[in-house]
């Protein structure tokens, strides 16, 4: 059996960071996450050997056994007790790697959704999120998808009913940002005034584009002084975006647009400067079987 699953990227509409979880490398967070129409495609097939095989059309910067997809496949077999008759995972990458867009986590979510189907495990979405959360904090959201608030270490997901339909231009400047180092900077920075994520959630629920644009927030922008980030945000504004923000710990930056034509013109203009520029829109789903 061969199965193909769409693995959409995510952007952070809000990202606030609190104290570090005791005896953990994770921090407590309060985020609003949004799935967008930039996809990797994950193909699953059973094979004759009792191995978990991971292949990609791009360098994943890690060994196969250290890849998220390998780890979630192993957790799936451990959780379900299903004998591993062999699974081959092929990843076709479109989401930039280490870009603040949850490309790896989305691939992992796609593997779990696909394996649940291939092996007829009958696991609920909650169970899949539980398995995924043991491997990566972004995986549960990438399973649920759409618009959602994430708390705890990012694994406590609550869907937000949203009718907001923005166009998005994502710009990846092709520089490397270490999430671990970004969180280390957070630990040495005293936050005096925490952002109220409720403001953004309420503006999304009321479909108030102006208020949404005012309330996009990312704590990492306040900590990481990255000249390229500010340069891209300025460029997006000059090309018609109503607001812009860095996603995750970066380096990707996105601009939101109410008008499709303006978004398309912005995309064409910026792509000449930054080749890894993507035009997409908000979507209502996470990992999805084709």
C-alpha positions in Angstrom: 0.0 0.0 0.0 1.2 3.5 -0.9 -0.2 6.6 0.8 0.5 10.3 0.2 -0.1 12.9 2.9 0.1 16.7 2.7 2.2 18.3 5.5 1.4 22.0 5.7 3.7 24.6 7.2 2.7 26.7 10.2 3.2 30.4 11.1 3.1 31.9 14.5 0.5 34.7 14.9 1.4 35.0 18.5 4.3 33.6 20.5 4.8 34.4 24.2 7.3 32.6 26.3 7.2 32.0 30.1 9.4 30.1 32.6 11.4 27.0 31.8 9.7 23.8 32.7 11.5 22.2 35.7 13.9 19.3 34.7 13.1 19.9 31.1 14.6 21.7 28.0 11.1 23.1 27.2 9.6 26.4 28.2 5.9 27.2 28.9 4.4 29.2 26.0 1.2 30.8 24.9 0.9 30.8 21.1 -1.6 31.2 18.3 -0.6 29.0 15.3 -1.9 29.0 11.8 -1.6 26.4 9.0 -0.8 27.8 5.6 -0.8 26.4 2.0 2.9 25.6 1.8 3.3 21.9 1.8 5.7 19.0 2.0 4.4 15.8 0.7 5.1 12.6 2.7 4.7 9.2 0.9 4.4 6.1 3.0 4.6 2.5 1.8 5.0 -0.8 3.4 8.1 -2.8 2.6 9.4 -6.4 3.0 12.1 -5.7 5.6 11.2 -4.9 9.2 12.9 -1.5 9.1 11.8 2.1 9.3 13.4 3.7 6.2 13.5 7.5 5.7 14.4 9.2 2.4 14.2 12.8 1.3 14.8 14.8 -1.9 16.6 17.4 0.3 19.4 17.1 2.9 17.6 16.9 6.3 20.8 17.8 8.2 20.6 14.7 10.3 20.9 10.9 10.1 17.8 8.9 9.3 17.4 7.6 12.8 17.6 11.1 14.2 14.9 12.4 11.9 11.5 13.3 13.4 9.8 11.0 11.0 11.8 8.0 12.1 11.2 8.8 15.8 7.4 9.2 15.4 7.2 5.9 13.4 9.0 4.1 16.2 6.7 5.7 18.8 3.7 4.7 16.8 4.8 1.0 16.8 5.6 1.2 20.5 2.3 2.8 21.4 0.1 0.5 19.3 2.0 -2.7 19.8 1.6 -3.3 16.1 4.5 -5.4 14.7 6.7 -3.4 12.4 6.4 -5.2 9.1 8.5 -2.4 7.5 7.6 1.1 6.5 9.3 3.4 4.0 8.9 7.2 4.4 9.7 9.4 1.4 9.7 13.2 1.9 9.3 15.7 -0.8 10.4 19.0 0.7 9.0 22.4 -0.2 9.1 23.9 3.3 12.6 25.3 4.1 14.5 23.4 6.8 15.1 25.1 10.2 13.0 28.0 9.2 10.5 28.6 12.0 7.8 27.0 9.8 7.5 23.6 11.5 8.5 21.7 8.4 10.0 18.7 10.3 7.2 18.6 12.8 4.6 18.7 10.0 6.3 15.8 8.3 6.2 13.9 11.6 2.5 14.7 11.9 1.9 13.4 8.4 3.7 10.1 9.2 1.5 9.5 12.2 -1.7 10.3 10.3 -0.6 8.1 7.4 0.5 5.2 9.6 -2.8 5.3 11.5 -4.5 4.7 8.1 -2.1 2.2 6.6 -2.1 -0.1 9.7 -5.8 0.5 10.5 -4.9 1.4 14.1 -8.0 3.4 14.7 -6.3 5.9 16.9 -8.1 9.2 17.7 -6.6 12.6 16.9 -6.0 13.0 20.6 -4.0 9.8 20.7 -2.0 10.8 17.7 -1.2 14.1 19.4 -0.1 12.3 22.5 2.3 10.2 20.5 3.6 13.1 18.5 4.0 15.3 21.6 6.6 12.9 23.0 8.8 13.6 20.0 8.2 17.3 19.3 6.1 20.1 20.8 4.9 21.4 17.4 3.7 18.0 16.2 0.2 18.0 17.9 -0.7 21.3 16.3 0.5 20.0 12.9 -1.9 17.1 13.3 -4.8 19.3 14.3 -4.0 22.3 12.0 -6.1 25.3 11.1 -6.1 28.1 13.6 -5.3 27.1 17.2 -4.0 28.3 20.6 -1.2 26.2 22.0 -0.2 26.3 25.7 1.9 24.4 28.1 5.1 23.4 26.2 3.0 23.9 23.0 1.2 20.5 23.1 -2.0 21.7 24.7 -4.0 22.6 21.6 -7.4 24.4 21.5 -8.9 25.0 18.0 -10.1 28.6 17.2 -13.0 28.8 14.9 -11.8 31.3 12.3 -13.3 32.8 9.2 -10.2 34.9 8.5 -8.8 34.4 5.0 -5.5 36.2 4.6 -3.0 35.8 1.9 0.5 35.3 3.1 4.0 36.0 1.7 6.7 34.1 3.5 10.3 35.1 3.1 13.1 32.8 4.1 16.5 34.6 4.0 18.3 31.3 4.0 20.3 31.9 7.2 20.5 29.5 10.1 18.9 30.2 13.5 19.3 27.8 16.4 16.0 27.4 18.4 18.0 26.1 21.4 20.3 29.2 21.4 17.2 31.4 20.9 15.6 30.0 24.1 18.9 30.3 25.9 18.7 34.1 25.2 15.2 34.1 26.6 16.5 32.6 29.9 19.0 35.5 30.3 16.3 38.2 29.5 14.0 39.5 32.2 10.5 40.0 30.7 8.6 42.7 32.6 5.4 42.9 30.6 3.9 39.7 29.0 1.8 40.0 25.9 -1.9 39.3 26.3 -2.7 36.6 23.6 -6.4 36.9 24.4 -6.4 40.1 22.4 -5.4 38.4 19.2 -7.7 35.4 19.8 -10.7 37.7 20.2 -9.8 39.7 17.0 -9.6 36.4 15.1 -12.9 35.2 16.4 -14.5 38.6 15.3 -12.6 38.5 11.9 -11.3 42.0 12.6 -8.4 42.3 10.1 -7.2 45.6 11.6 -7.1 44.3 15.1 -5.4 41.1 14.0 -2.7 43.1 12.2 -2.1 45.2 15.4 -1.8 42.2 17.7 0.6 39.9 15.9 3.4 39.2 18.4 6.6 37.2 18.7 8.7 37.4 21.8 11.7 36.2 19.9 11.6 39.4 17.9 12.2 41.3 21.1 15.1 39.2 22.1 16.9 38.3 18.8 18.4 41.4 17.2 18.5 40.3 13.6 19.0 43.0 11.0 17.8 40.9 8.1 14.5 40.3 9.9 13.8 44.0 10.2 14.9 44.6 6.6 12.4 42.0 5.3 9.6 43.4 7.4 10.2 46.8 6.0 10.3 45.3 2.5 6.9 43.5 3.0 5.4 46.8 4.3 6.6 48.7 1.3 5.0 46.1 -0.9 1.6 46.3 0.7 1.4 44.0 3.7 -0.9 45.1 6.4 1.4 43.5 9.1 4.4 41.3 9.3 6.1 39.0 11.9 8.9 36.6 12.3 7.7 33.0 12.6 8.9 30.9 15.5 12.6 31.5 16.3 13.1 32.5 12.7 14.6 33.3 10.4 11.4 33.2 8.2 9.3 36.4 8.1 5.8 36.7 6.7 3.5 39.5 5.7 -0.3 39.2 5.6 -2.6 40.7 2.9 -6.3 41.1 2.6 -5.9 41.7 -1.2 -4.8 38.8 -3.4 -3.4 41.0 -6.2 -1.2 43.0 -3.7 0.1 39.7 -2.3 0.9 38.4 -5.8 2.8 41.6 -6.7 4.7 41.6 -3.4 5.6 37.9 -4.0 7.0 38.7 -7.5 9.0 41.7 -6.2 10.6 40.0 -3.2 11.3 36.7 -4.9 13.8 38.6 -7.1 15.7 39.4 -3.9 15.1 36.4 -1.8 14.6 33.2 -3.9 13.0 31.3 -1.0 9.8 33.4 -1.0 6.4 31.7 -1.0 2.8 32.9 -1.7 0.1 31.1 0.2 -3.0 31.5 2.3 -4.6 30.4 5.6 -6.0 26.9 5.6 -8.2 25.0 8.0 -6.4 21.6 8.3 -3.2 20.0 9.4 -1.7 16.8 8.0 -4.1 15.5 5.4 -4.3 12.2 3.4 -4.5 12.8 -0.4 
